[in-house]
Amino acid sequence: MSIIALTTAKAHLRLESDYPDDQVQGKLDAAESSAAQFLNRRIFEDQDALNAAVAAVPAALVAAGVAYQNAMTAAGEVEDSVARCAAEGYALRVYRAAQTSADETYTGIVMNPQIEAAILLTLGHLFENRQDVQQGAVQQLPIGATQLLFPFRVGLGV
């Protein structure tokens, strides 16, 4: 489910209400995902949704830890060293993904007008430019979207 209503997205794209939803929804989801990935954090519709997600993180991490321990135990029983290493590596990747998800949730942000504008700007770009290159001009993420999102970005490192 999108953070931005499909009707809002269609209005932004200046589409009629009977325009097929499935031709907009995928691009809207991609624009929202792109914004969240750029920000290195999850975007929530309101404070209640953020609070509920944060409250669920500890249980999710405990479950991921149990799954990791079970996977490592099972991997330890594999006789072939290459297969055991692969199984251990997979278990670690799954656990790290759970940690990343927890980090993105803990640093989550409530939707604000700048983030909404950036998502809609990206949506418009995805809707109008359906290929990477147009008549010799390379298209990138609209610079306005980057500028709108950058103040809210976390985890940039040093």
Backbone as ProteinMPNN parsed JSONL, in Angstrom:
{"seq_chain_A": "MSIIALTTAKAHLRLESDYPDDQVQGKLDAAESSAAQFLNRRIFEDQDALNAAVAAVPAALVAAGVAYQNAMTAAGEVEDSVARCAAEGYALRVYRAAQTSADETYTGIVMNPQIEAAILLTLGHLFENRQDVQQGAVQQLPIGATQLLFPFRVGLGV", "coords_chain_A": {"N_chain_A": [[0.838, -1.179, 0.0], [0.518, 2.183, -0.807], [2.006, 5.223, 0.4], [1.248, 7.647, -0.538], [-1.845, 8.626, -1.792], [-3.518, 7.019, -4.48], [-5.287, 8.555, -5.951], [-4.273, 11.111, -5.523], [-1.817, 10.852, -6.789], [-2.653, 10.394, -9.442], [-3.92, 12.827, -9.918], [-1.726, 14.524, -9.766], [-0.342, 13.677, -12.024], [-2.065, 14.544, -13.873], [-4.144, 12.937, -14.872], [-7.119, 11.316, -15.998], [-9.732, 10.153, -13.841], [-10.556, 7.591, -14.518], [-8.384, 6.399, -15.616], [-6.271, 3.562, -15.99], [-5.533, 2.047, -12.92], [-3.446, 0.225, -12.426], [-1.438, 1.0, -14.145], [-0.335, 3.17, -12.995], [0.109, 2.645, -10.289], [2.367, 0.882, -9.908], [4.526, 2.483, -10.69], [4.254, 4.543, -8.844], [4.749, 3.133, -6.473], [7.415, 2.464, -6.993], [8.58, 5.021, -7.043], [8.175, 5.84, -4.403], [9.663, 3.886, -3.067], [12.18, 4.439, -4.105], [12.66, 6.967, -2.994], [12.723, 6.297, -0.241], [14.931, 4.568, -0.206], [16.953, 6.336, -0.99], [16.923, 8.033, 1.194], [17.715, 6.311, 3.183], [16.014, 5.338, 5.114], [12.792, 4.457, 6.455], [9.623, 5.605, 5.297], [6.776, 6.953, 6.734], [3.209, 7.165, 6.922], [1.973, 8.569, 9.027], [2.504, 9.695, 12.458], [1.529, 7.756, 14.221], [1.698, 5.377, 12.729], [4.473, 5.201, 12.433], [5.235, 4.957, 15.151], [4.025, 2.481, 15.779], [5.432, 0.75, 14.079], [8.06, 1.04, 15.065], [7.699, 0.009, 17.625], [7.365, -2.672, 17.026], [9.838, -3.561, 16.242], [11.816, -4.677, 18.167], [10.785, -7.318, 18.7], [10.873, -8.387, 16.127], [13.617, -8.396, 15.678], [14.451, -10.207, 17.643], [13.202, -12.532, 16.698], [14.565, -12.765, 14.264], [17.125, -13.226, 15.238], [16.793, -15.727, 16.49], [16.124, -17.267, 14.25], [18.53, -16.998, 12.868], [20.342, -18.313, 14.615], [19.26, -20.911, 14.497], [19.632, -21.462, 11.773], [22.42, -21.376, 11.639], [23.049, -23.511, 13.287], [21.964, -25.616, 11.798], [23.563, -25.336, 9.524], [26.022, -26.01, 10.571], [25.855, -28.732, 10.69], [26.186, -29.611, 8.151], [28.182, -31.531, 6.09], [29.904, -31.067, 3.888], [32.339, -28.679, 3.321], [32.263, -26.411, 1.669], [29.54, -26.13, 1.059], [28.623, -25.812, 3.682], [29.835, -23.38, 4.364], [28.531, -21.708, 2.531], [25.879, -21.924, 3.452], [26.146, -20.811, 6.004], [26.902, -18.228, 5.292], [24.583, -17.369, 3.979], [22.756, -17.393, 6.115], [23.838, -15.354, 7.685], [23.551, -13.141, 5.948], [20.749, -12.926, 5.845], [20.192, -12.302, 8.524], [21.559, -9.865, 8.756], [20.05, -8.357, 6.966], [17.692, -8.161, 8.424], [18.617, -6.587, 10.526], [19.258, -4.242, 9.123], [16.714, -3.516, 8.242], [15.581, -2.968, 10.738], [17.14, -0.757, 11.513], [16.395, 1.085, 9.506], [13.759, 1.428, 10.185], [13.857, 2.363, 12.856], [15.03, 4.844, 12.384], [13.041, 5.988, 11.0], [10.801, 8.228, 9.246], [8.184, 10.62, 9.27], [5.898, 11.257, 6.69], [6.271, 14.275, 4.899], [5.657, 17.541, 3.411], [7.854, 18.087, 1.654], [9.007, 15.57, 1.138], [6.819, 14.291, -0.013], [6.508, 15.882, -2.319], [8.928, 15.302, -3.625], [8.607, 12.563, -4.148], [6.372, 12.64, -5.849], [7.463, 14.137, -7.919], [9.414, 12.389, -8.853], [7.711, 10.302, -9.603], [6.334, 11.539, -11.737], [8.472, 11.795, -13.505], [9.106, 9.072, -13.964], [6.759, 8.281, -15.165], [6.559, 9.815, -17.501], [8.975, 9.348, -18.836], [9.795, 6.578, -20.169], [11.954, 5.055, -20.715], [15.545, 4.645, -20.447], [17.167, 6.326, -22.012], [16.587, 9.148, -24.044], [16.378, 10.139, -27.217], [19.199, 10.596, -27.344], [19.697, 11.977, -24.955], [20.58, 11.545, -21.638], [18.689, 10.517, -18.906], [18.278, 11.248, -15.457], [17.613, 10.7, -11.915], [15.349, 13.138, -11.06], [16.782, 16.272, -10.379], [15.564, 18.022, -8.632], [14.126, 16.322, -6.943], [16.163, 15.027, -5.532], [17.272, 17.224, -4.2], [15.115, 17.959, -2.601], [14.883, 15.748, -0.919], [17.377, 15.414, 0.332], [17.944, 16.874, 2.827], [16.816, 15.212, 4.749], [18.135, 12.867, 4.782], [19.847, 10.045, 6.131], [22.616, 8.278, 7.694], [24.977, 8.703, 6.159], [27.667, 8.298, 6.522], [31.247, 8.699, 6.894]], "CA_chain_A": [[0.0, 0.0, 0.0], [1.304, 3.403, -0.957], [1.857, 6.309, 1.366], [0.51, 8.679, -1.28], [-3.071, 8.073, -2.376], [-3.513, 6.883, -5.931], [-6.001, 9.71, -6.508], [-3.323, 12.231, -5.495], [-0.833, 10.586, -7.843], [-3.306, 10.625, -10.73], [-4.121, 14.273, -10.062], [-0.413, 15.105, -10.065], [-0.016, 13.33, -13.405], [-3.149, 15.118, -14.688], [-4.83, 11.832, -15.525], [-8.532, 11.154, -15.69], [-9.936, 9.195, -12.745], [-10.757, 6.246, -15.04], [-7.116, 5.881, -16.142], [-6.016, 2.299, -15.283], [-4.737, 2.158, -11.695], [-2.238, -0.596, -12.482], [-0.404, 1.688, -14.919], [0.202, 4.227, -12.148], [0.491, 2.122, -8.979], [3.733, 0.359, -9.913], [5.463, 3.614, -10.743], [4.139, 5.222, -7.554], [5.492, 2.296, -5.522], [8.842, 2.612, -7.301], [9.001, 6.367, -6.632], [8.235, 5.834, -2.937], [10.796, 3.044, -2.696], [13.387, 5.192, -4.463], [12.848, 8.014, -1.98], [13.116, 5.65, 1.012], [16.293, 4.078, -0.368], [17.84, 7.497, -0.983], [16.955, 8.546, 2.559], [18.203, 5.27, 4.082], [15.051, 5.23, 6.206], [11.427, 4.207, 6.028], [8.723, 6.752, 5.308], [5.491, 6.539, 7.285], [2.091, 8.063, 6.642], [1.742, 9.444, 10.177], [3.278, 9.353, 13.649], [1.021, 6.508, 14.78], [2.27, 4.277, 11.946], [5.888, 5.13, 12.81], [5.309, 4.415, 16.511], [3.682, 1.057, 15.733], [6.542, 0.038, 13.439], [9.187, 1.042, 15.999], [7.353, -0.909, 18.712], [7.464, -4.046, 16.538], [11.222, -3.895, 15.886], [12.504, -5.63, 19.052], [10.305, -8.689, 18.478], [11.383, -8.82, 14.825], [15.044, -8.69, 15.84], [14.556, -11.453, 18.408], [12.846, -13.607, 15.769], [15.672, -12.895, 13.315], [18.223, -13.847, 15.965], [16.469, -17.149, 16.65], [16.26, -17.877, 12.92], [19.968, -17.037, 12.579], [20.934, -19.397, 15.412], [18.789, -22.178, 13.929], [20.298, -21.651, 10.483], [23.83, -21.672, 11.895], [23.085, -24.877, 13.813], [21.74, -26.498, 10.649], [24.735, -25.245, 8.656], [27.103, -26.74, 11.224], [25.669, -30.159, 10.465], [26.498, -29.922, 6.753], [29.532, -32.096, 6.041], [30.711, -30.426, 2.853], [32.77, -27.376, 3.838], [31.815, -25.339, 0.771], [28.105, -25.976, 1.286], [28.466, -25.261, 5.04], [30.189, -21.949, 4.279], [27.445, -21.023, 1.813], [24.722, -21.868, 4.338], [26.453, -19.827, 7.055], [26.859, -16.904, 4.653], [23.179, -17.031, 3.744], [22.158, -17.086, 7.424], [24.337, -14.046, 8.089], [22.917, -12.126, 5.086], [19.357, -12.77, 6.27], [20.199, -11.585, 9.798], [21.96, -8.472, 8.483], [18.89, -7.701, 6.354], [16.782, -7.828, 9.527], [19.214, -5.449, 11.227], [19.091, -3.074, 8.257], [15.303, -3.161, 8.327], [15.38, -2.345, 12.05], [17.752, 0.578, 11.457], [15.562, 1.941, 8.66], [12.528, 1.707, 10.926], [14.195, 3.223, 13.998], [15.294, 6.198, 11.883], [11.915, 6.324, 10.131], [10.362, 9.618, 9.185], [6.788, 10.817, 8.879], [5.751, 11.972, 5.42], [6.119, 15.721, 4.991], [5.434, 18.073, 2.065], [9.034, 17.97, 0.802], [9.142, 14.177, 0.708], [5.72, 14.028, -0.955], [6.829, 16.546, -3.585], [10.005, 14.548, -4.268], [8.034, 11.321, -4.666], [5.528, 12.969, -7.004], [8.367, 14.56, -8.993], [9.983, 11.153, -9.394], [6.61, 9.616, -10.281], [6.145, 12.199, -13.023], [9.613, 11.435, -14.351], [8.947, 7.672, -14.362], [5.576, 8.161, -16.029], [6.812, 10.456, -18.796], [10.193, 8.831, -19.463], [9.669, 5.137, -19.975], [13.206, 4.399, -21.073], [16.691, 5.341, -19.869], [17.725, 7.345, -22.895], [15.638, 9.726, -24.984], [16.993, 10.886, -28.307], [20.566, 11.0, -27.027], [19.822, 12.66, -23.658], [20.49, 10.611, -20.519], [17.826, 11.016, -17.843], [18.619, 10.802, -14.123], [16.638, 11.087, -10.912], [15.218, 14.591, -11.16], [17.605, 16.942, -9.379], [14.679, 18.599, -7.63], [13.794, 15.278, -5.97], [17.343, 14.865, -4.679], [17.384, 18.403, -3.35], [14.034, 17.918, -1.621], [15.082, 14.646, 0.011], [18.683, 15.383, 0.98], [17.998, 17.292, 4.238], [16.27, 14.19, 5.628], [18.924, 11.647, 4.57], [20.642, 9.6, 7.286], [23.58, 7.207, 7.423], [25.865, 9.033, 5.048], [29.025, 7.863, 6.8], [32.281, 9.757, 6.887]], "C_chain_A": [[0.883, 1.242, 0.0], [1.027, 4.388, 0.166], [1.023, 7.424, 0.737], [-0.694, 8.019, -1.949], [-2.978, 8.056, -3.901], [-4.238, 8.058, -6.588], [-5.105, 10.948, -6.545], [-2.302, 12.067, -6.606], [-1.431, 10.856, -9.223], [-3.536, 12.112, -10.967], [-2.801, 14.957, -10.403], [-0.024, 14.861, -11.524], [-1.027, 13.892, -14.401], [-3.848, 14.058, -15.534], [-6.296, 11.849, -15.141], [-8.678, 10.075, -14.619], [-10.112, 7.761, -13.248], [-9.493, 5.662, -15.685], [-6.767, 4.628, -15.341], [-5.053, 2.46, -14.089], [-3.409, 1.408, -11.797], [-1.113, 0.047, -13.292], [0.232, 2.836, -14.132], [0.792, 3.645, -10.866], [1.932, 1.626, -8.922], [4.773, 1.467, -9.911], [5.425, 4.419, -9.445], [4.907, 4.448, -6.481], [6.995, 2.438, -5.736], [9.362, 3.974, -6.853], [9.118, 6.444, -5.113], [9.433, 5.02, -2.452], [12.114, 3.76, -2.986], [13.683, 6.274, -3.431], [13.326, 7.403, -0.666], [14.554, 5.136, 0.93], [17.296, 5.226, -0.36], [18.007, 8.026, 0.435], [17.609, 7.583, 3.551], [17.305, 5.127, 5.306], [13.669, 4.972, 5.634], [10.602, 5.484, 6.156], [7.358, 6.249, 5.758], [4.444, 7.614, 7.052], [1.854, 9.052, 7.779], [2.536, 8.939, 11.379], [2.828, 8.041, 14.274], [1.607, 5.294, 14.048], [3.754, 4.095, 12.272], [6.032, 4.502, 14.189], [5.021, 2.917, 16.538], [4.819, 0.237, 15.123], [7.746, -0.054, 14.375], [8.928, 0.057, 17.14], [7.512, -2.375, 18.303], [8.901, -4.486, 16.27], [11.878, -4.881, 16.851], [12.076, -7.079, 18.841], [10.825, -9.236, 17.149], [12.864, -9.175, 14.913], [15.266, -9.98, 16.627], [14.259, -12.639, 17.495], [13.96, -13.839, 14.751], [16.869, -13.554, 13.976], [18.015, -15.341, 16.164], [16.63, -17.874, 15.319], [17.734, -18.005, 12.541], [20.635, -18.192, 13.336], [20.519, -20.762, 14.866], [19.485, -22.483, 12.605], [21.768, -22.001, 10.669], [23.985, -23.093, 12.454], [22.92, -25.875, 12.672], [22.951, -26.495, 9.716], [25.908, -26.024, 9.245], [27.028, -28.237, 11.015], [25.959, -30.585, 9.029], [27.952, -30.376, 6.675], [30.434, -31.395, 5.044], [31.061, -29.001, 3.288], [32.306, -26.209, 2.96], [30.324, -25.074, 0.981], [27.841, -25.39, 2.672], [28.76, -23.767, 5.045], [29.082, -21.152, 3.593], [26.219, -20.876, 2.708], [24.936, -20.859, 5.46], [26.391, -18.4, 6.503], [25.437, -16.449, 4.406], [22.504, -16.635, 5.056], [22.583, -15.689, 7.884], [23.697, -12.93, 7.254], [21.476, -11.866, 5.503], [19.294, -11.991, 7.582], [20.595, -10.12, 9.605], [20.818, -7.696, 7.818], [17.879, -7.303, 7.417], [17.312, -6.638, 10.32], [19.053, -4.164, 10.424], [17.651, -2.586, 8.3], [14.996, -2.464, 9.646], [15.952, -0.926, 12.061], [16.888, 1.554, 10.658], [14.255, 2.313, 9.346], [12.796, 2.643, 12.094], [14.467, 4.668, 13.562], [14.181, 6.67, 10.957], [11.494, 7.777, 10.255], [8.907, 9.663, 8.736], [6.774, 11.646, 7.599], [5.579, 13.459, 5.687], [5.985, 16.268, 3.57], [6.642, 17.959, 1.128], [9.199, 16.557, 0.269], [8.04, 13.831, -0.285], [6.01, 14.658, -2.317], [7.921, 15.794, -4.344], [9.479, 13.247, -4.873], [7.189, 11.6, -5.905], [6.371, 13.43, -8.191], [8.984, 13.334, -9.664], [8.924, 10.355, -10.145], [6.386, 10.22, -11.667], [7.251, 11.85, -14.005], [9.464, 9.995, -14.856], [7.795, 7.503, -15.349], [5.854, 8.712, -17.427], [7.987, 9.85, -19.551], [10.267, 7.331, -19.219], [10.865, 4.347, -20.488], [14.355, 5.245, -20.548], [17.189, 6.501, -20.723], [16.642, 7.828, -23.854], [16.395, 10.561, -26.0], [18.359, 11.444, -27.917], [20.747, 11.709, -25.7], [19.623, 11.64, -22.537], [19.66, 11.256, -19.415], [18.28, 10.443, -16.505], [17.455, 11.103, -13.197], [16.538, 12.599, -10.966], [15.971, 15.295, -10.031], [16.76, 17.586, -8.296], [14.314, 17.59, -6.552], [14.955, 15.073, -5.007], [17.47, 16.029, -3.715], [16.298, 18.426, -2.277], [14.28, 16.866, -0.541], [16.342, 14.767, 0.858], [18.692, 15.846, 2.439], [17.531, 16.216, 5.222], [17.064, 12.873, 5.549], [19.738, 11.324, 5.81], [21.648, 8.551, 6.829], [24.526, 7.47, 6.292], [27.292, 8.541, 5.276], [29.988, 9.027, 6.758], [33.182, 9.569, 5.718]], "O_chain_A": [[1.872, 1.319, 0.729], [-0.035, 4.381, 0.788], [0.201, 8.055, 1.401], [-0.565, 6.977, -2.592], [-2.428, 8.968, -4.517], [-3.843, 8.505, -7.664], [-5.171, 11.74, -7.486], [-1.96, 13.033, -7.287], [-0.789, 11.474, -10.072], [-3.367, 12.601, -12.084], [-2.765, 15.864, -11.234], [0.552, 15.732, -12.175], [-0.872, 13.741, -15.613], [-4.107, 14.244, -16.723], [-6.663, 12.343, -14.075], [-7.834, 9.186, -14.511], [-9.853, 6.813, -12.507], [-9.528, 4.562, -16.235], [-6.945, 4.62, -14.123], [-3.928, 2.939, -14.233], [-2.378, 1.885, -11.321], [0.049, -0.328, -13.136], [1.232, 3.407, -14.567], [1.844, 4.088, -10.405], [2.645, 1.929, -7.965], [5.78, 1.387, -9.207], [6.456, 4.922, -8.999], [5.629, 5.04, -5.678], [7.759, 2.523, -4.774], [10.475, 4.067, -6.335], [10.057, 7.046, -4.593], [10.132, 5.432, -1.527], [13.053, 3.687, -2.192], [14.836, 6.467, -3.044], [14.243, 7.935, -0.04], [15.31, 5.258, 1.893], [18.375, 5.1, 0.218], [19.104, 8.422, 0.831], [18.012, 7.994, 4.639], [17.781, 4.832, 6.403], [13.414, 5.241, 4.46], [10.859, 6.326, 7.017], [6.845, 5.256, 5.241], [4.748, 8.806, 6.994], [1.57, 10.226, 7.539], [3.163, 7.882, 11.319], [3.65, 7.291, 14.8], [1.97, 4.301, 14.679], [4.236, 2.967, 12.375], [6.86, 3.611, 14.38], [5.698, 2.168, 17.241], [5.129, -0.852, 15.606], [8.38, -1.105, 14.47], [9.84, -0.649, 17.57], [7.768, -3.228, 19.153], [9.151, -5.678, 16.089], [12.461, -5.86, 16.386], [12.921, -7.974, 18.809], [11.176, -10.412, 17.055], [13.313, -10.141, 14.297], [16.169, -10.756, 16.311], [14.98, -13.637, 17.515], [14.264, -14.984, 14.414], [17.558, -14.357, 13.347], [18.951, -16.129, 16.023], [17.201, -18.963, 15.263], [18.139, -19.01, 11.957], [21.405, -18.957, 12.753], [21.345, -21.671, 14.782], [19.879, -23.62, 12.348], [22.305, -22.832, 9.937], [24.945, -23.79, 12.125], [23.652, -26.861, 12.59], [23.322, -27.538, 9.178], [26.692, -26.625, 8.511], [28.033, -28.936, 11.15], [25.975, -31.777, 8.723], [28.85, -29.677, 7.146], [31.607, -31.154, 5.329], [30.169, -28.208, 3.588], [31.991, -25.136, 3.474], [29.901, -23.922, 1.071], [26.941, -24.566, 2.833], [28.03, -22.983, 5.651], [28.74, -20.052, 4.027], [25.586, -19.82, 2.724], [24.012, -20.134, 5.828], [25.893, -17.488, 7.162], [25.114, -15.277, 4.6], [21.763, -15.652, 5.102], [21.767, -14.933, 8.412], [23.34, -11.885, 7.797], [21.028, -10.72, 5.514], [18.442, -11.117, 7.742], [20.015, -9.235, 10.233], [20.644, -6.506, 8.082], [17.272, -6.235, 7.331], [16.538, -5.777, 10.739], [18.745, -3.113, 10.987], [17.398, -1.384, 8.385], [14.245, -1.489, 9.679], [15.313, -0.001, 12.563], [16.674, 2.694, 11.07], [13.71, 3.391, 9.112], [12.057, 3.605, 12.306], [14.162, 5.606, 14.3], [14.353, 7.637, 10.215], [11.795, 8.455, 11.238], [8.463, 8.848, 7.927], [7.533, 12.603, 7.447], [4.837, 13.858, 6.584], [6.183, 15.521, 2.612], [6.467, 17.754, -0.074], [9.496, 16.363, -0.91], [8.29, 13.158, -1.284], [5.78, 14.033, -3.352], [7.851, 15.663, -5.566], [9.862, 12.875, -5.982], [7.281, 10.877, -6.898], [6.033, 13.146, -9.34], [9.063, 13.257, -10.89], [9.203, 9.794, -11.204], [6.263, 9.493, -12.653], [6.999, 11.636, -15.191], [9.672, 9.729, -16.04], [7.86, 6.675, -16.258], [5.425, 8.128, -18.423], [7.992, 9.842, -20.782], [10.748, 6.883, -18.178], [10.796, 3.132, -20.669], [14.172, 6.422, -20.238], [17.586, 7.54, -20.196], [15.881, 7.032, -24.405], [16.987, 11.584, -25.654], [18.641, 12.622, -28.134], [21.883, 12.022, -25.343], [18.604, 10.95, -22.498], [19.901, 12.402, -19.036], [18.634, 9.266, -16.429], [16.447, 11.677, -13.608], [17.563, 13.279, -10.919], [15.811, 14.946, -8.861], [17.199, 17.684, -7.15], [14.203, 17.947, -5.379], [14.749, 14.957, -3.799], [17.749, 15.829, -2.533], [16.549, 18.871, -1.157], [13.924, 17.071, 0.62], [16.376, 14.275, 1.986], [19.407, 15.245, 3.24], [17.826, 16.307, 6.413], [16.694, 11.885, 6.184], [20.26, 12.225, 6.467], [21.548, 8.01, 5.728], [24.853, 6.558, 5.533], [28.049, 8.385, 4.318], [29.594, 10.183, 6.605], [34.116, 10.348, 5.526]]}, "name": "protein", "num_of_chains": 1, "seq": "MSIIALTTAKAHLRLESDYPDDQVQGKLDAAESSAAQFLNRRIFEDQDALNAAVAAVPAALVAAGVAYQNAMTAAGEVEDSVARCAAEGYALRVYRAAQTSADETYTGIVMNPQIEAAILLTLGHLFENRQDVQQGAVQQLPIGATQLLFPFRVGLGV"}
